[in-house]
């Protein structure tokens, strides 16, 4: 009897690794889950590096104009320069081990669900660190001497839930950005769900007759005072004393984090990737999702923290 020709659906063109295509599917699931759950990713600056431990972000001060007196020689105007250096954190990963026997007994595809959760776990870590960095930027001093630093607005004890206070804080933030010469595009306010829905329930913020964007029927508000409103559970509001030191701080009074995309930067050494390996001695498959990035403050004048007190 001739040998049975088994179709290995994971092979490329009937040759090579029998899991080659399967691994790509897992990677796609991780990447999709990461992108869907990472709301901070496209709202700040990201730089890719091929090697090294850090990236330099140069900062240039402003030049001033002056009236010229006839006969006076022009000698030039010095411009202040500085830099912000963002270092790569340790390798961040999420992993899971799937026992052969458990997978065989399961009546549904556990790998698909597990890889989705790996992506969500990394997205949570990414957003959390960027969110904390944005608040710390609002507390930081200026990068260039003579330029403004970050700003803190006291919104009031109930600014997380009072629509009128939310409105006042956002308009105050817009004014501060204008005073700091921050361009009026790519401004975003990150708020907890309780604040988001309190704003959406405030009629004069969503009523189009008042110029608002959104609606009570949809339960959302898109922007106010030229600032996009983004809902996120990752806005910090506790005292963080664990993890990398550069992301630590007391955020107990933080109500909103408002910043232009140039306020915070990410240096990415290793993009999101997926690894899978069958371990014979453990009779299990290891799934690992990982990346190597670092986050840091770039332009404090582009960041505002709204606090309760």
MARDRENKE-871688 format. One record per residue: residue in three letters; x, y, z of N, C-alpha, C in turn. Coordinates in steps of 0.001 Angstrom, whole numbers, padded with zeros to 6 digits, always signed. Layout:
ALAXYZXYZXYZ...
***
This chain:
UNK+000846-001199+000000+000000+000000+000000+000880+001247+000000UNK+000578+002201-000880+001374+003425-000985+001202+004282+000254UNK+002256+005069+000541+002190+005991+001667+001122+007048+001421UNK+000444+007439+002482-000594+008468+002387+000049+009839+002282UNK-000356+010631+001306+000175+011988+001142-000676+012957+001962UNK-000129+013324+003110-000849+014219+004009-000578+015670+003621UNK-001607+016453+003508-001452+017875+003195-001142+018632+004479UNK+000055+019171+004567+000464+019949+005737+000121+021413+005509UNK-000964+021852+006095-001506+023183+005801-000620+024315+006313UNK+000337+024007+007170+001216+025050+007674+002455+025260+006847UNK+002708+024400+005829+003910+024518+005008+003738+025558+003909UNK+004880+026111+003466+004899+027022+002336+005284+026234+001095UNK+004371+026175+000118+004631+025457-001137+005092+024016-000907UNK+004457+023333+000041+004704+021920+000312+006123+021622+000786UNK+006800+022618+001349+008187+022390+001781+008490+023225+003013UNK+009522+022766+003746+009993+023546+004877+009215+023287+006141UNK+009268+024245+007052+008658+024150+008370+007158+023917+008252UNK+006674+022863+008901+005246+022544+008806+004383+023544+009572UNK+005004+024404+010401+004256+025398+011164+004477+026822+010656UNK+005150+026969+009531+005527+028305+009059+004327+029234+008916UNK+003285+028777+008226+002121+029624+008026+001311+029785+009301UNK+001298+028762+010133+000552+028855+011386+001115+029941+012277UNK+002433+030042+012332+003059+031050+013184+002718+032448+012708UNK+002627+032641+011392+002272+033951+010876+000850+034325+011273UNK-000019+033339+011303-001386+033606+011736-001391+034066+013181UNK-000630+033396+014020-000560+033794+015422-000019+035209+015541UNK+001036+035527+014775+001621+036855+014817+000599+037899+014414UNK-000188+037577+013384-001215+038507+012943-002262+038756+014003UNK-002632+037705+014722-003618+037863+015782-003084+038739+016908UNK-001804+038543+017254-001191+039362+018301-001138+040816+017871UNK-000703+041056+016627-000578+042423+016131-001936+043105+016057UNK-002957+042377+015609-004297+042951+015524-004817+043318+016893UNK-004662+042424+017857-005117+042694+019221-004362+043875+019815UNK-003062+043959+019549-002251+045065+020058-002738+046398+019490UNK-002917+046453+018173-003325+047706+017533-004725+048137+017954UNK-005620+047187+018143-006994+047521+018522-007078+048077+019936UNK-006162+047664+020798-006249+048043+022208-005235+049112+022607UNK-004436+049585+021665-003387+050555+021960-003815+051930+021441UNK-004446+052755+022287-004983+054033+021825-003947+055150+021832UNK-002850+054963+022541-001823+056006+022598-000826+055910+021445UNK-000816+054807+020725+000263+054528+019773+000408+055596+018695UNK-000687+056048+018102-000603+057003+016998-000757+058446+017452UNK-000680+058681+018746-000889+060029+019271+000357+060601+019938UNK+001504+060010+019634+002775+060565+020065+003840+060155+019045UNK+005051+060641+019223+006106+060394+018244+006800+059061+018517UNK+007053+058295+017456+007743+057007+017571+008913+056995+016599UNK+010079+056624+017098+011262+056511+016250+011797+055088+016311UNK+012068+054538+015142+012637+053196+015045+014161+053289+015002UNK+014850+052417+015734+016304+052336+015631+016678+050886+015327UNK+017741+050714+014538+018160+049374+014136+019021+048709+015196UNK+019741+049517+015968+020601+048986+017019+020871+050093+018024UNK+021463+049715+019154+021769+050701+020182+020830+050612+021362UNK+021071+051462+022346+020292+051432+023580+019435+052668+023785UNK+019566+053679+022914+018815+054914+023089+018734+055668+021769UNK+017907+056721+021763+017776+057587+020601+017782+059028+021067UNK+018415+059889+020282+018517+061299+020599+017420+062068+019864UNK+016713+062904+020609+015701+063767+020028+016158+065213+020248UNK+016710+065879+019227+017208+067236+019406+016084+068240+019612UNK+016372+069284+020365+015422+070362+020611+016093+071686+020276UNK+015364+072547+019591+015895+073841+019174+015034+074955+019738UNK+015676+075976+020295+014954+077108+020855+014448+078045+019774UNK+013828+079126+020189+013264+080089+019255+014225+081262+019050UNK+014088+081924+017919+014856+083115+017623+013932+084320+017674UNK+014446+085435+018134+013627+086641+018260+014047+087670+017208UNK+013094+088491+016803+013354+089550+015831+013660+090848+016574UNK+014438+091715+015946+014793+093005+016552+014910+094056+015467UNK+014639+095290+015848+014755+096383+014889+016224+096714+014643UNK+016521+097051+013399+017903+097352+013019+018138+098858+012960UNK+019224+099292+013544+019632+100682+013474+020603+100852+012316UNK+020316+101736+011403+021214+101925+010260+022662+102117+010709UNK+023548+101398+010045+024961+101497+010367+025434+100486+011388UNK+024513+099785+012017+024876+098784+013017+025155+097440+012343UNK+026265+096833+012690+026630+095558+012081+025781+094424+012628UNK+025376+093521+011742+024642+092329+012160+025637+091286+012651UNK+025436+090814+013861+026372+089852+014464+025742+088489+014711UNK+024486+088328+014313+023838+087031+014492+023142+086923+015837UNK+022198+086024+015899+021451+085780+017136+021650+084333+017553UNK+022217+084081+018734+022417+082692+019157+021093+081986+019436UNK+021026+080742+019048+019831+079928+019280+020181+078803+020243UNK+019388+078665+021285+019644+077622+022283+019298+076244+021733UNK+020118+075266+022097+019878+073882+021687+019947+072976+022912UNK+019237+071877+022834+019295+070854+023870+018850+069548+023235UNK+018732+068520+024038+018277+067236+023525+017565+066456+024614UNK+016734+065552+024176+016125+064564+025060+016553+063191+024559UNK+017028+062366+025453+017470+061021+025086+016505+060000+025682UNK+015974+059153+024840+015048+058107+025290+015771+056769+025218UNK+015817+056091+026334+016511+054804+026410+015524+053645+026279UNK+016029+052550+025760+015219+051347+025585+015062+050637+026925UNK+013847+050253+027254+013592+049480+028470+014025+048027+028253UNK+013939+047237+029307+014194+045806+029172+013166+045184+028222UNK+013496+044034+027698+012589+043324+026804+011270+043057+027529UNK+010192+043500+026907+008864+043297+027495+008179+042169+026745UNK+007694+041202+027488+007057+040069+026821+005865+039552+027614UNK+005024+038859+026877+003898+038125+027470+003978+036714+026925UNK+003808+035720+027788+003971+034342+027322+002934+033425+027963UNK+002724+032306+027295+001800+031305+027796+002290+029929+027353UNK+002053+028918+028179+002399+027533+027849+001104+026738+027696UNK+000997+026023+026590-000202+025232+026327+000164+023757+026354UNK-000367+023027+027310-000096+021589+027413-000820+020832+026309UNK-000138+019874+025718-000722+019080+024632-002042+018439+025044UNK-002051+017834+026215-003234+017098+026644-004431+018022+026834UNK-004168+019227+027372-005270+020179+027573-005816+020676+026242UNK-004904+020929+025299-005346+021399+023989-006150+020318+023270UNK-005743+019056+023451-006462+017948+022812-007872+017804+023374UNK-008028+018057+024662-009334+017911+025302-010256+019101+025035UNK-009676+020232+024679-010483+021437+024497-011358+021325+023254UNK-012572+021866+023323-013486+021817+022191-013445+023111+021371UNK-012524+024031+021703-012401+025264+020921-010915+025582+020733UNK-010632+026506+019834-009265+026863+019483-008675+027767+020569UNK-007892+027162+021472-007337+027947+022580-006201+028849+022114UNK-005473+028434+021096-004324+029228+020665-004751+030598+020152UNK-005839+030636+019416-006327+031905+018896-006664+032868+020036UNK-007333+032374+021054-007698+033212+022199-006465+033624+022983UNK-005539+032705+023173-004340+033024+023951-003475+034059+023245UNK-003287+033926+021931-002475+034899+021210-003132+036274+021210UNK-004463+036304+021170-005180+037576+021279-004885+038230+022625UNK-004882+037425+023668-004616+037974+024998-003159+038427+025143UNK-002242+037780+024458-000853+038225+024483-000740+039630+023905UNK-001414+039863+022796-001412+041187+022184-002035+042230+023083UNK-003139+041878+023729-003805+042811+024631-002931+043151+025836UNK-002191+042167+026328-001320+042401+027484-000203+043385+027143UNK+000394+043229+025961+001452+044142+025551+000899+045532+025266UNK-000289+045619+024690-000914+046922+024434-001177+047649+025742UNK-001618+046925+026754-001872+047521+028061-000588+048094+028652UNK+000496+047332+028573+001776+047800+029105+002279+049020+028331UNK+002157+048991+027017+002594+050098+026173+001820+051365+026518UNK+000485+051276+026504-000346+052441+026787-000120+052975+028197UNK+000010+052073+029155+000204+052495+030546+001468+053317+030699UNK+002550+052882+030077+003818+053607+030204+003795+054941+029471UNK+003166+054987+028289+003046+056254+027571+002162+057218+028363UNK+001075+056711+028940+000166+057549+029711+000865+058180+030912UNK+001654+057405+031616+002382+057941+032763+003427+058958+032319UNK+004099+058673+031211+005106+059598+030693+004487+060932+030326UNK+003285+060906+029756+002611+062149+029363+002295+063010+030579UNK+001855+062389+031663+001569+063148+032885+002857+063703+033481UNK+003905+062895+033480+005190+063365+034005+005749+064493+033148UNK+005445+064494+031855+005873+065584+030983+005232+066899+031404UNK+003967+066815+031832+003266+068020+032280+003878+068589+033560UNK+004622+067778+034286+005263+068219+035522+006731+068599+035316UNK+007229+068405+034102+008659+068578+033841+009005+070026+033511UNK+010255+070365+033753+010752+071701+033398+011054+071751+031910UNK+011297+072948+031417+011497+073157+029987+012745+072447+029481UNK+012687+071983+028242+013852+071392+027610+014864+072477+027237UNK+014366+073606+026733+015188+074744+026353+015027+075851+027383UNK+016120+076372+027903+016072+077461+028875+015341+078671+028285UNK+014400+079189+029051+013614+080328+028589+012295+079944+027973UNK+012150+078686+027570+010880+078200+027031+010010+077694+028179UNK+008689+077625+027979+007815+077131+029053+007988+075643+029292UNK+007708+075233+030520+007719+073817+030852+006305+073267+030774UNK+006071+072138+031437+004742+071552+031457+003794+072359+032321UNK+002510+072028+032240+001485+072785+032965+000564+071857+033738UNK+000143+072338+034902-000826+071618+035730-002003+072538+035984UNK-003202+072080+035653-004432+072855+035857-005244+072206+036960UNK-005598+072978+037970-006450+072473+039051-007895+072605+038602UNK-008510+071472+038304-009862+071491+037767-010951+071485+038813UNK-010615+071136+040055-011624+071051+041110-011842+069618+041554UNK-012372+069467+042743-012532+068139+043337-013400+067215+042495UNK-014376+067784+041762-015321+066964+040993-015073+067027+039489UNK-013868+067393+039083-013607+067572+037653-013694+066267+036871UNK-013621+065144+037548-013750+063866+036837-015196+063578+036428UNK-016173+064187+037112-017575+063823+036895-018497+065004+036621UNK-018024+066215+036755-018852+067409+036578-018607+067976+035180UNK-019653+067954+034342-019512+068402+032972-019029+069829+032845UNK-019526+070718+033707-019121+072121+033641-017634+072276+033962UNK-017148+071516+034946-015735+071587+035300-014856+070975+034214UNK-015353+069902+033593-014625+069285+032482-014467+070290+031346UNK-015557+070960+031025-015544+071969+029969-014552+073081+030295UNK-014602+073579+031512-013700+074664+031912-012238+074236+031827UNK-011956+072999+032244-010576+072502+032218-010061+072385+030793UNK-010904+071907+029872-010478+071735+028486-010243+073082+027806UNK-011096+074064+028084-010878+075384+027510-009629+076038+028105UNK-009396+075823+029391-008175+076350+030013-006934+075700+029391UNK-007028+074400+029086-005913+073699+028454-005660+074233+027048UNK-006738+074464+026291-006592+075009+024943-005925+076382+024991UNK-006320+077198+025961-005709+078516+026108-004227+078398+026441UNK-003889+077483+027339-002484+077288+027715-001658+076834+026514UNK-002195+075925+025715-001485+075493+024514-001226+076679+023580UNK-002249+077518+023395-002078+078680+022530-001003+079613+023081UNK-000998+079812+024385-000002+080682+025004+001407+080111+024872UNK+001497+078789+024812+002791+078125+024658+003182+077916+023197UNK+002376+078485+022283+002628+078376+020844+002640+076932+020355UNK+001774+076119+020931+001616+074734+020487+000618+074721+019333UNK+000986+074084+018231+000102+074078+017061-001251+073488+017427UNK-002290+073947+016742-003645+073584+017160-004169+072298+016533UNK-003280+071464+015996-003675+070139+015528-003028+069083+016423UNK-003553+067879+016382-002998+066746+017142-002978+066998+018640UNK-003977+067703+019137-004148+067862+020581-005155+066825+021068UNK-004810+066076+022097-005687+065012+022596-005800+065073+024109UNK-007013+064853+024602-007260+064763+026036-007644+063325+026361UNK-006844+062676+027207-007122+061303+027610-007828+061319+028958UNK-008979+060667+029001-009802+060690+030208-010301+059288+030521UNK-010607+059072+031790-011223+057812+032212-012660+057744+031680UNK-013228+056534+031566-014608+056414+031098-015599+057263+031888UNK-015430+057374+033202-016370+058151+034002-016366+059612+033564UNK-015223+060135+033200-015124+061517+032737-015661+061654+031322UNK-015354+060681+030493-015828+060699+029110-017349+060761+029052UNK-018000+059904+029813-019459+059858+029762-020100+061026+030500UNK-019420+061571+031488-019923+062784+032138-019922+063944+031144UNK-018890+064009+030313-018832+065046+029282-019909+064807+028227UNK-020100+063537+027829-021085+063212+026804-022507+063492+027272UNK-022729+063451+028578-024069+063674+029122-024359+065150+029363UNK-023374+066001+029122-023551+067436+029331-024034+068054+028024UNK-025285+068515+028010-025953+068919+026780-025186+069964+025994UNK-024674+070996+026667-024045+072080+025910-022675+071694+025360UNK-022166+070519+025727-020911+070040+025154-021135+069249+023877UNK-022311+068657+023718-022566+067796+022563-023599+068373+021605UNK-024383+069348+022043-025408+069930+021202-024756+070667+020033UNK-025086+070289+018806-024453+070888+017644-024782+072365+017508UNK-025890+072809+018115-026196+074234+018085-025158+075036+018864UNK-024479+074383+019781-023430+075034+020559-022050+074758+019986UNK-022011+074021+018874-020729+073738+018242-020073+072462+018703UNK-020765+071672+019532-020172+070430+020016-020209+069345+018961UNK-019381+068345+019107-019362+067199+018199-019618+065937+019009UNK-020656+065204+018634-021038+064010+019375-022531+064046+019623UNK-022987+063256+020561-024398+063258+020862-024736+062362+022027UNK-025820+062695+022717-026270+061883+023846-026741+060518+023358UNK-027364+060498+022175-027850+059225+021638-026704+058245+021420UNK-025555+058756+020988-024395+057897+020763-023574+057690+022022UNK-023832+058479+023055-023063+058377+024290-021605+058730+024097UNK-021334+059767+023296-019937+060116+023063-019798+061604+022806UNK-018596+062095+022988-018228+063454+022625-016864+063357+021960UNK-016724+063966+020796-015516+063787+020013-014428+064812+020327UNK-014824+066082+020467-013823+067106+020718-014448+068312+021399UNK-013601+069111+022011-014030+070338+022663-012841+071282+022689UNK-013082+072527+022324-012040+073548+022284-010876+073124+021395UNK-011177+072359+020343-010139+071921+019425-009301+070767+019941UNK-009724+070147+021028-008988+069035+021627-009802+067751+021461UNK-009214+066736+020858-009884+065443+020715-009964+064760+022074UNK-011106+064199+022380-011305+063536+023670-011225+062029+023457UNK-010276+061398+024151-010002+059975+023986-010272+059242+025302UNK-011083+058211+025237-011416+057421+026424-010367+056348+026644UNK-009842+056261+027861-008826+055237+028158-008825+054906+029644UNK-008784+053626+029938-008659+053187+031328-007235+053339+031847UNK-006305+053680+030970-004901+053710+031356-004415+055076+031830UNK-005300+056060+031893-004920+057329+032510-004585+057040+033969UNK-003374+057337+034414-002982+056945+035780-003728+057757+036841UNK-004121+057099+037914-004779+057812+039024-004479+057136+040358UNK-003240+056652+040512-002822+056050+041778-001343+056346+041983UNK-000847+056006+043141+000573+056205+043447+001353+055005+042915UNK+002137+055215+041875+002880+054125+041229+004313+054135+041758UNK+004687+053079+042460+006023+053002+043053+006757+051729+042650UNK+006249+051032+041640+006886+049805+041152+007151+049937+039655UNK+007949+049012+039127+008292+049059+037720+009445+050007+037469UNK+009780+050269+036198+010878+051181+035874+010697+052539+036547UNK+011768+053070+037095+011705+054317+037859+011179+055485+037031UNK+011485+055499+035737+011093+056656+034932+009588+056728+034666UNK+008852+055667+035014+007395+055687+034866+006679+055805+036213UNK+007420+055983+037277+006819+056052+038602+006396+057476+038951UNK+005430+057593+039849+004969+058896+040304+003666+058757+041057UNK+003310+059806+041759+002032+059821+042480+000996+060493+041590UNK+000095+059689+041045-000921+060190+040126-002317+060172+040751UNK-002375+060160+042081-003658+060009+042771-004637+061122+042423UNK-004139+062331+042150-005028+063457+041862-005198+063714+040366UNK-004606+062893+039533-004690+063096+038084-006103+062805+037584UNK-006687+063774+036881-008031+063601+036336-008013+063471+034816UNK-007144+064230+034155-007018+064181+032697-005553+064364+032316UNK-005199+063815+031175-003876+064025+030596-004088+064575+029195UNK-003642+065812+028977-003875+066491+027701-002516+066825+027095UNK-002273+066371+025874-000977+066667+025286-001008+066638+023766UNK-000103+067405+023181+000139+067367+021744+001039+066179+021462UNK+000979+065634+020262+001711+064401+019954+003221+064562+020092UNK+003738+065801+020067+005179+066011+020185+005656+066060+021631UNK+004748+065907+022589+005135+065980+024003+005892+064747+024457UNK+005555+063602+023880+006100+062317+024330+006661+061559+023132UNK+007740+060833+023351+008326+060036+022284+008556+058599+022701UNK+008566+057726+021716+008883+056315+021932+010039+055930+021014UNK+011013+055266+021572+012129+054710+020808+011900+053202+020736UNK+011835+052669+019510+011528+051250+019340+012709+050531+018703UNK+013268+049585+019435+014390+048794+018946+013922+047504+018293UNK+012994+046836+018938+012451+045576+018420+010938+045703+018320UNK+010413+045600+017116+008979+045685+016912+008281+044450+017484UNK+006985+044554+017603+006188+043448+018123+006400+042194+017277UNK+006738+041101+017928+006956+039843+017222+006422+038686+018050UNK+006259+037559+017379+005699+036376+018004+006650+035201+017848UNK+006847+034450+018913+007664+033247+018875+006846+032064+019377UNK+007101+030902+018784+006395+029696+019195+007353+028517+019107UNK+007309+027675+020113+008203+026520+020118+007561+025368+020881UNK+007662+024174+020288+007175+022982+020985+008295+022440+021860UNK+008015+022236+023151+009006+021776+024126+008697+020329+024501UNK+009506+019440+023968+009231+018015+024150+009261+017601+025605UNK+010241+018060+026354+010371+017660+027748+009186+018101+028603UNK+008472+019114+028165+007306+019585+028914+005994+019199+028230UNK+006109+018601+027010+004913+018224+026264+003936+019401+026166UNK+004500+020534+025798+003701+021759+025733+004286+022686+024674UNK+003475+023614+024241+003901+024626+023271+004005+025978+023966UNK+005136+026641+023782+005344+027972+024361+005026+029030+023315UNK+004188+029986+023674+003864+031123+022818+004377+032379+023512UNK+005185+033169+022825+005769+034374+023417+005580+035551+022459UNK+004989+036622+022957+004896+037881+022219+005809+038875+022913UNK+006548+039684+022146+007549+040544+022763+007840+041786+021930UNK+008393+042794+022588+008989+043941+021908+009945+044637+022862UNK+010797+045504+022304+011731+046292+023104+011568+047750+022718UNK+011016+048537+023624+010781+049962+023386+011159+050748+024642UNK+011180+052043+024508+011364+052928+025651+010581+054196+025388UNK+010080+054824+026426+009281+056039+026289+009930+057165+027084UNK+009724+058393+026639+010329+059512+027352+009673+060834+027011UNK+010018+061850+027787+009499+063205+027616+010270+063907+026508UNK+009565+064600+025619+010205+065384+024571+009990+066883+024785UNK+008751+067335+024728+008447+068774+024845+007431+068987+025964UNK+007884+069316+027154+006966+069503+028288+005917+070592+028060UNK+006262+071621+027282+005301+072709+027051+004073+072242+026285UNK+004141+071040+025724+003024+070477+024971+002190+069504+025806UNK+002403+069485+027118+001696+068542+027992+001036+069278+029146UNK-000179+068868+029457-000960+069465+030554-001574+068350+031380UNK-001484+068477+032683-002166+067561+033607-003287+068320+034287UNK-004489+067750+034281-005601+068327+035021-005759+067512+036300UNK-005722+068192+037443-005780+067508+038733-007020+067935+039496UNK-007390+067111+040456-008550+067429+041292-008217+068467+042358UNK-006964+068476+042808-006530+069433+043844-005023+069569+043798
***
